[in-house]
Amino acid sequence: MEWLYISPLKSSDAIFEYESLVNYSFPDDFKECVRQNNGANPGPEVFISWHGKRKRKRVLNNLFSFNKEDKSTIWHYNDWKGDNPV
């Protein structure tokens, strides 16, 4: 997968700061993906995943950015404060 329009993290603590706010720790592989591809769009957006023996098309438009000032930032789209665990 190729990542397009990467917005480099402005702070190495941005992910940790967000995790602390929502009282949730993202998986290490997700955090590494964000460190390398923050806010980026994948190419292609449509990909195939497997659910048992069934192929399924999936779509991923972009990763949210962890930079507070970016347009598509996780800070604007998520108001969850960790008080309603799923």
C-alpha angles and dihedrals in degrees: 000000000000120000119216132194097015115191105206115229110261092204129032087214096056096099093045091048091053092045089053092050095053096033093236133117117215118220114269094243091055091050090051090050090052092047089055101034108024112175093352130146117234121230115245101027092200119066138163124248130177126238104187104305094338123099115219132190113230131188128211113180099182146324114257112247120242090209106105094216097051119107096237098041125154087225091070100040101047123057095169110131099189095260096114108050115196 
